[in-house]
């Protein structure tokens, strides 16, 4: 069943990250794969910037480590002379933290700012795309439904032909079928196309009509929106709000009451059309839904408290200004029936848990590397502050994964896993550079010392 090629209610977003995401999607043909590959590329490129930041951070830590023993001695020596202690501490800090340290602080500050810029701008881009994708999914369903109503209405004409009405009495063997190229829709009975039922599949239900302007005494063309015409079809087929006496009867069927007695029951045109439309929409939904492994809808969070199909408030938020007039009326005409069959729990908190664990893995690898390095160099193990990050950073990422769409959670998980893989290499490169610089400084001190004698 073809997807709509032209969407009128939902306009495609634009922007730096949106353009990049769409380019990756065009190459992979899958949105989730696009996000995974994009994340890998971003993390690898950003790894160069992070290496510079780690170098600055390690260099600062090295200066702090060299300065700390002298600060401790001063503190012990001048503990009863606070003014002199403050002056001596300032002298030591100025001696160790000269102009070079200002550059280090600037590097760390700029890197942090860029990191936040990338994170939140990409976060915004992903959410914009998520809203567009979710809105367009609803829009496709709406136009599939509108075309189902339209093919029934067009085929019935003035609703007076008993033979045409009688076809819908056999609604259990009727289908509305869209051609594979998405250009036509027809009524099929028992697998065969009903004669004179094939029509063009519409992606635009807007129209124009001529009205007379009493003030100017002239006729003028007025545009009628897609939503207005879809609502007119709903009203014409009496899908919503019609009294039983106003319903169009297409046949009868025998049903059993509670006592097991046979009774004759009317088959209404509106019920038959809704039944056939629901089957058509259900098939379309199954073919085109954006699922991933256990997640029913990637535009919702991976949570047992979240349903795969949003309510109207969610849809309206995703559509934004693109929501048409009386959109909720159209939503209520077909979505409740579809949701009754297809709305499922969207996940089991797997992505938020993976997000927390992947973040902890990156932190653990960093901590383990530093412990091994300090042990090798005979340095003390100091990681009290690091323990707090084991809780704060994973918790923040887990909350993001829990309350935002699954695509963003996948982005964070892949990013953390790539970081876990490249972190040892980054730290190794930084240590090699620092060891080389320290060795040169030591050689310089030895040379300067020997020249004095």
N, C-alpha and C positions, 0 to 999 in steps of 0.2 A: 504494500500500500504506500503510495508515494507521499512524501512530505511536501508541504506547501513551499513553493519557491518564492512567493511574494507575500510578505506579511505587512498588513496595513495598520494594525493597532500598535505594534511594537517596533519602534525605530531602533536600528542597530547603533550601539554606542561607538564612540571614538575615543582616542587618547593614545598616549605613548605605549603603555603596557597592554592596552586592549589590542592595538595593532600587532604587537609582538606575539601575544597569545593566539590571535587569529592566524598569524603566519605559521606558528608551530602546529596549530590545529589543521591547517591546510596540508602540511607535510605528513603528519601522522594519521589524519583522518579520524582521530578520537580525542575528545577534550581532555580526558584524564591522562592519556599518554602525552599529550601536548604539555600539560602542567608538569608531569614528571620530568620530561626532557628539558623543558625550560628551567626548572628548578636546578637540575644538574648543571646546566650551562651557567646559570647565575652564580651558584655556589662555587664553581671552579674559578670563574672570573673574579668573584669577590674574595676567593681564597688568597689572591695576590695582595689585595688591600689588607686583609686580616693578618697576613704574614708581617706586613709593615707595622701594623698596630701591635702585634704580639712582640715584635722587636722593641718597639718603644716602651711597651709595658715591662718587658723583661729587663730592659736597660734601666728603667726607673727603679724596678725592684732591686737591681744590683747596686745602684747608688744608695738606696735606702739601707741595704744590708751592710754596706761599707760604713755608712754614716752612723748607724745605730749604736755600735759599741762606744764610739766617742761621745755620743749624746748621753749614754748611760753613765759614763765616767763623770761627765760634767754635772749631771743631775745629782749624782752621789756627793760630788765635791762641793757643790753650791746649793744644796737642798735647803739651807737656812738663810740663803740670800736670794730671794725670788727675783729681784731686779737684775742682779748680776747674772743669775742663771738664765733669764730670758735673753740678755744681751749675748752671752756666750753661745747659747743655742742658735741664735740668729746668725752669729758669725760662722758657726759650723755649717749651717744650712746654706749660707751664701757661698761658702768655699766649695761645697760639694755640688750644689745645684746652681751652676752658672748659666751662661747663655744657652749651652747645649740642652739643658733641661727644659728651657722655654720651648724650644723646637719640639721636644718630645711631647710636652703637654699639648702643643698645637696639633701634632699628628694624631694623638689620641682623641682630641676634641673633634677634629675634622672627620676622623674615621667613624666616631660614634654618631655624628650628625648625618653622615652619608648612610650609615647602616639604618638609622631610623627613617630616613627619607625613602630608601629602597623598600624597607619593610612596609611602611604605611601606604606608600604610593602603590605598591604592588597589591597590598591588601585591598585598597580602594578599587584598583583595576579588576581584581578577581571578583569582588562583590558586585561591581557594575556588570561584569559579564554574567555572573550567576543570576542576577535579577533579569537581565535580558534573555538568557537561556530559559529560565523558568517562565517568564512572561510569554516568550514565543511558543513554548510547549503548550501553554494554555490557549494561546491564540490559534495554534494549529488545530487543537481539539475543537475549539469554537467553530472554525470554518469547516471542519469535517462535519460537525453537527448541522450547521447551516445548510450545507450541500445535501445532507440527507433529507432535511425538510423540503429543500427546493426541488429535489428530484421527485418527491412524492407529490408536491403541490403542482409542479409542471405536468406531470403525467395525468393527474386527476382532472386538470382543466377547470371546469365549472363545478366539479364535485357532484354531477348529476348522472353520470354513466354508471349503471348498476354493475356492469361487468368489471369496470376498473375498480370500483369500490370493493367488489367481492374478492379481488386478488388479495387485499389486505386482511381479509378474514382468515386467510391461511398464513398469518404472520410468522408462524414458527418455521415455515419453509421459504421465507422471503429474506433476501439480503440486499443491502445497498452496497454496491461494489465500485470502487474507484480504480480506473485503469492504472497500469504500472507506470505510465508516463505522467500520471496525475492530470491529464487533460479532460477526461470524461468521467461521468458517474452514471450508473444505470441500475435498474431494479432487476434482480435475478430471482427466479422462482425455480426451486429444485435444480439449481445449477445452470439454468438456461436464461438468457436475457429476455426479459419481457418486451414484446414488440412495442416500438415507439416510446420506450422509456429512457433511452440513452440521451443525455444532455451534456453540455459543457460544464466542467468543474470550475466553479467560480472562486477566485481569490480576492474579489472585490464585489461587495453587495451594494455599494453606493449607486445612486442613480440620480437622474434629474427629472423634474416634473414641471409642467407649465401651470402657473397660477395667475389669476387675474388680480391686478393691483387696482383697487377701487379708487385710490387717490389720484393715480395717473391715468386710470381707465385704459391700461395697457397690460398685455400678457408678458410675463417674465419667467425665466428659467430659475428654478430653485433646486439646490442640491439636497438630496436625501441621503443621510449617512448609512453606512453599512449596518450599524447597530439598529437603526430605525427600521430598516427593511427586514433584518433578521427577527426583530420583535414582531413585525407585521406577520411573518410566516408563523411564528409561535402562536400568535393570536388567531390567525386564519385556521390553523389546524387544531385550535382549541387545546393546546398543550397545557396551558395554565389557567386556572381560575374560572373555567367554564362550568356552568351548571350541568347536571346530568341530562336535563331535558334539552339542552342546547347541543349536546354531543352528537356527532354523526355516527350512526350505526352502520357497520359494514357486514355484519353477520351475527350469528349466534353460536353458542357452544353449550354442551351439556356438562354441568358440574354437579358434584355431590355436596349436599349440605351436611351439617354435623350429625344428623341422624342416618346418613347414608342414602338419602333419597335423591333421585335425579332431578335437577332443576335446569331450566333454560336461562342462560346468561348472555346478555348483549356483548358483542365485541365492538368496541368503539375505535374509530379511526385514530384518534389521538393516542390511545394506549398501544395500538398496533405499531404506529410510526415510532413511538418512543421505544418500544421493545426492539424493533429492528435497528434503530439508531444506536441503542445501547450496545448491541452486539458488534456493530461496525466500529464504534468508538473504542470498545474494549480491545478488539484486535489491533486497531491503530495504536492504542496506548502501549500494548505489549511489545509491538515491533519498534516503536520510536522512543520509549522511555529511556531516560538517561540514568542507567543503573551501573553499578560497579561491584562485582563480587557479591558480598552479602548486603550491600546498600541498595535499597530500592530506588532512591532518588538522590543523586549526588548534589543537588541544589538545596538539600536539607541536611541537618546535622546527623551524625551517626549516633543516634540516641533512641533508647527504648521508649522515651517520652514524646518522641516526634513521629508524626505520621508522614508517609511518603507523599501524600497529596495535601496541599495547604488549603485552609479555608478561604473564604472570599477576602477577608482582611489581608491575608498574606498575598493573595493574587493581586489585589488592588495596590498594595505597597510595591510589588514587583513591576506592575504596569506603570505606576506613577501617573504622570500627566497623559500617558497614552491610553488610559482606561476610557472607553467610550461612554456615551450617554446610556444610562440605565444598564450599565454593565452587569450589575448584580442580578438583574432580572434574567439576563441571558445565562449567567453562571448557574442560577437556581433552576433553570430549565433542563440542564443536562448533567451538571457535575454531581449532584447528590446521588443520582442513579449510578453513575460511573464509580463514584467513591465507595458506594455500598459494596461493590464487587472488587475494586482494585486497591482501595486505601489500606495500606499495611504499616506495621511498625517499621521504621526506616533503618534501624540499626540496633547494635548491642553494646555501645560505648567502646568498641574495639579501637577506632581511630584515636579518640582522646587518650586511651590507655597507651597506645603505641606512641603517641606524641610525647607523653610524659617519659616513657621508657627510653625513647631515642634521645631525648634531651639529657636524661641522666647518663646515658652511655657516653655522650660527648664529654660531659663534665668528668665522668669517671676516668676516661682515657687521658684527659688532661692532667687530672690529679695523679694517676698512676705514673705517667711519664715524669712528672716533677718529683715524685717520691723516689723513683729509680735514679734520676739524675742527682738529686741531693744525697742519696745514699752512696752513689759512686764517688761524689766529690767530698763526702764526709761532712755535709752541711746538715744543720738541724731541720727536722720536719715541721714546718709551720703552715698549717692549713685550716685554722679555726674559722676564718672568714669564709673559706671555701665551702665549709659544711652548710652554711646558710644558703648558698646558691643552689645546693642540691635540692632544696625545697622550693625556693622562690621562683627560679626560672622555669623548672618543669611545671609548677603549678600554674603559672601565667599562660604557658603554651597549652596546657591541658584545658584551661578555661576557654581560651580562644577556640580550640577544637570542639569543645562541647556546645558552644553557643552560636558558632557560625557554620557555614555550609561545609560539607565533607570535602569539597575540592580544596578549600583552604587548609583543612587538616592534612590532606595528602601532601600539599606543598610544604607544610612545616615538617612533617615526618621525613620526607625525602631530603629536605635541606639539612636536618639534623644528622641523618645517616651519612650524607656526603661529608658533612663537617667532621663526623666521627672518623671517617676514613682518611681525610687529609690532615687532620690535626697533628698526628705524630710527625708527619713530614714537615709541616709548618714549624713545629717546635724544634725539630732537628736542625732545620735550616737556620732558625734564629740562634740556637745555641752555637752552631758552627761559626756564625758571623761574630757573635759576642766573644767566643773563645779566641777567635783570631784577633779581634780588637784588643782584648785584655792582654794577650800575649805580646802584641806590639807595644802597648803601654808599659808593660813590665820591662821589656827590652830597652825602651827609651829611658826608663828610670835607672836601669843598670848602667847604660852608656853615660848619662848625665852624672851619675855618682862617680864613675871611674874617671871622668874628666877633671873632677875637683882635686884629684890626687895625682 
